[in-house]
Amino acid sequence: MKKSDAVVWGVIILILFPFFVFPSVFNAYQELNAAHGYLLSFLKFSLLATFGECLGLRIRTGEYTRPGFGLIPRAIVWGFVGVTIKIAFIIFGEGAPVMLKTMGVHFSNANPADVLREPGFSWLKLLTAFSVSTTMNLFFAPVFMAFHRITDTHIHRTGGTLKGFFTWIQVGQCFKEINWFDFWDFVLKKTIPIFWIPAQTINFMLPEGSRILVAAVYSIVLGVLLSLASLMQKKRH
């Protein structure tokens, strides 16, 4: 293990330790999450999803960051994405169950989305969670993923600097540099049906207050899986 690994995992343990040892810390987090959901969504994705990218870089190159990687710009983008995901969770979490109701699915509650707030498991809850995940990943996810490709390209083109990040994004140039075939063939065609739809179906079966956190953790898992797949592909060649 490198010294950098020990430092990174030591910091993670120090951050997580109080949540498991002191109930008051976890309770304070829950209160903040309920009162300031958008701010907490920004922070969760800014920290966790960016860490996922750093972990992916560590797997591919042996380093958590490097010149041009743009750690702070990536954290800002992920924070913004976290807010949009929070919005998408509300829109699709409430709208998809209503869609099922218009299709003839019977809900005992006046608000069909309430089935996702009920404890335990039911087939109706699973169907509803699946409908939320499927509609969100078909209608929202491709737009967010394309936006993320554009911002990643912008960060790369501006050398990963904070000053460069806040310059005007040359969207046309970014479009030319993005591998859209890979975006379609792997990101959309494979990760959405194989990973994101099943993963978010499980997520919407969980308590409402934990879904954004779980979604941010999913980004870490996906970052690791993509990096491992990239290494395996290189070995084949």
C-alpha positions in Angstrom: 0.0 0.0 0.0 1.3 3.4 -0.9 1.5 6.2 1.6 -1.2 8.1 -0.4 -3.5 5.1 0.1 -3.0 5.1 3.9 -3.6 8.9 4.0 -6.8 8.6 1.9 -8.3 5.7 3.8 -7.3 7.2 7.1 -9.2 10.4 6.3 -12.2 8.3 5.2 -12.2 6.5 8.5 -11.9 9.7 10.5 -14.9 11.2 8.6 -17.1 8.1 9.0 -16.1 7.2 12.6 -18.3 9.8 14.4 -21.4 8.7 12.4 -21.1 5.1 13.7 -20.0 5.9 17.3 -22.1 9.0 18.2 -25.8 8.8 17.5 -26.1 12.6 17.9 -23.9 13.1 14.9 -26.0 10.8 12.7 -29.2 12.5 14.0 -27.7 15.9 13.2 -27.0 14.7 9.7 -30.6 13.5 9.2 -31.9 16.8 10.4 -29.7 18.7 8.0 -30.6 16.4 5.2 -34.3 17.0 5.8 -34.0 20.7 6.2 -31.4 21.4 3.4 -31.8 18.6 0.9 -30.4 20.4 -2.1 -27.3 21.7 -0.2 -26.7 18.2 1.2 -27.1 16.7 -2.3 -24.5 19.1 -3.6 -22.1 18.1 -0.9 -22.7 14.4 -1.1 -22.0 14.2 -4.8 -19.2 16.7 -4.7 -17.4 14.5 -2.2 -18.4 11.0 -3.0 -18.7 11.1 -6.7 -15.4 13.0 -7.1 -13.8 10.4 -4.8 -15.1 7.8 -7.2 -13.3 9.5 -10.1 -10.1 9.7 -8.0 -10.4 6.1 -7.1 -10.9 5.2 -10.7 -7.8 7.2 -11.6 -5.9 5.4 -8.8 -6.8 2.0 -10.3 -5.8 3.1 -13.9 -2.6 5.0 -13.1 -1.6 4.5 -9.5 -2.4 8.1 -8.6 -5.5 9.7 -7.0 -4.9 12.9 -8.8 -2.5 14.4 -11.3 -1.8 17.7 -13.1 -4.7 18.4 -15.5 -7.1 16.1 -13.7 -9.0 19.1 -12.3 -10.0 17.9 -8.8 -11.9 21.0 -7.7 -13.6 21.6 -11.1 -14.8 18.0 -11.1 -16.1 18.4 -7.5 -18.1 21.5 -8.6 -19.6 19.7 -11.6 -20.5 16.7 -9.4 -22.1 19.0 -6.9 -24.3 20.6 -9.5 -25.1 17.1 -10.9 -26.1 16.1 -7.4 -28.7 18.9 -7.2 -30.1 17.9 -10.6 -30.4 14.3 -9.5 -32.2 15.4 -6.4 -34.7 17.3 -8.6 -35.0 14.2 -10.9 -35.7 12.0 -7.9 -38.6 14.3 -7.0 -40.0 14.6 -10.5 -39.8 10.9 -11.5 -40.4 9.6 -7.9 -43.8 11.4 -7.9 -44.6 11.3 -11.6 -43.9 7.7 -12.5 -46.3 6.2 -9.9 -49.0 8.5 -11.3 -48.2 7.2 -14.8 -48.7 3.6 -13.5 -52.1 4.7 -12.0 -53.2 6.1 -15.4 -52.3 2.7 -16.9 -54.7 0.9 -14.6 -52.4 -0.1 -11.7 -54.4 0.0 -8.5 -52.9 2.0 -5.5 -54.6 2.0 -2.1 -53.2 5.5 -1.3 -54.5 8.7 -2.8 -50.9 9.5 -3.8 -49.4 6.5 -5.7 -45.9 7.6 -4.7 -46.7 6.8 -1.1 -46.2 3.1 -1.8 -42.4 3.9 -2.0 -42.6 5.3 1.5 -44.1 2.2 3.0 -41.8 -0.1 5.0 -41.0 -3.6 3.9 -41.4 -5.2 0.5 -44.4 -5.6 -1.8 -44.6 -6.4 -5.5 -46.4 -3.1 -6.1 -43.6 -1.3 -4.4 -41.1 -3.1 -6.6 -43.1 -2.4 -9.8 -43.3 1.3 -8.8 -39.6 1.6 -8.0 -38.8 -0.1 -11.3 -41.0 2.4 -13.2 -39.3 5.3 -11.4 -35.8 4.0 -12.2 -36.7 3.1 -15.8 -38.3 6.5 -16.7 -35.6 8.4 -15.0 -32.8 6.5 -16.6 -34.3 6.7 -20.1 -35.4 10.4 -20.1 -33.0 12.1 -17.6 -29.8 10.1 -17.4 -28.7 10.4 -21.1 -29.0 14.2 -20.8 -27.0 14.3 -17.6 -24.4 11.9 -18.9 -23.9 14.0 -22.1 -23.6 17.1 -20.0 -21.0 15.4 -17.9 -19.0 14.4 -21.0 -19.0 18.0 -22.1 -17.8 19.3 -18.8 -15.1 16.6 -18.5 -13.9 17.6 -22.0 -14.0 21.3 -21.0 -11.9 20.5 -17.8 -9.4 18.6 -19.9 -9.2 21.3 -22.6 -8.5 24.0 -19.9 -5.8 22.0 -18.2 -7.9 21.2 -15.1 -7.4 24.7 -13.6 -10.1 26.5 -11.7 -9.6 29.6 -13.7 -9.9 27.7 -17.0 -13.0 25.9 -15.7 -14.9 29.3 -15.3 -14.2 30.3 -18.9 -16.9 29.9 -21.5 -17.4 26.3 -22.5 -16.7 25.8 -26.2 -19.5 23.3 -26.6 -19.0 22.9 -30.4 -15.3 22.0 -29.9 -16.2 19.7 -27.0 -18.7 17.9 -29.2 -15.9 17.2 -31.8 -13.6 15.7 -29.2 -16.1 13.4 -27.5 -16.3 9.8 -28.6 -20.0 9.6 -29.2 -19.9 6.0 -30.4 -18.4 4.9 -27.1 -21.0 7.1 -25.3 -23.8 5.3 -27.1 -22.3 1.8 -27.3 -21.1 1.5 -23.7 -22.5 4.3 -21.5 -26.1 4.3 -22.8 -26.5 0.9 -24.2 -24.8 -1.1 -21.4 -24.5 0.9 -18.2 -28.1 2.1 -18.1 -29.9 -1.3 -18.6 -27.2 -3.4 -16.8 -26.3 -1.2 -13.9 -28.3 2.0 -13.4 -31.9 0.7 -13.9 -31.5 -2.3 -11.5 -29.4 -0.2 -9.0 -31.9 2.7 -8.9 -34.8 0.3 -8.6 -33.2 -1.0 -5.4 -32.5 2.5 -4.3 -36.2 3.5 -4.6 -37.1 0.6 -2.4 -35.1 2.2 0.4 -36.2 4.9 2.8 -36.6 8.2 1.1 -33.9 10.1 3.1 -31.1 7.7 2.1 -31.7 7.7 -1.7 -29.4 10.6 -2.7 -26.6 9.2 -0.5 -27.0 5.7 -2.0 -27.0 7.3 -5.5 -23.7 9.1 -4.8 -22.2 5.8 -3.5 -23.3 4.1 -6.7 -21.2 6.6 -8.6 -18.2 5.4 -6.7 -19.0 1.7 -7.5 -19.5 2.5 -11.2 -16.2 4.5 -11.3 -14.4 1.5 -10.0 -16.1 -0.9 -12.4 -15.4 1.3 -15.4 -11.7 1.6 -14.4 -11.4 -2.2 -14.0 -13.1 -2.7 -17.4 -10.7 -0.2 -19.0 -7.7 -2.1 -17.5 -9.0 -5.4 -18.8 -9.6 -3.9 -22.2 -6.0 -2.7 -22.3 -4.6 -6.1 -21.3 -6.5 -7.7 -24.2 -4.8 -5.4 -26.6 
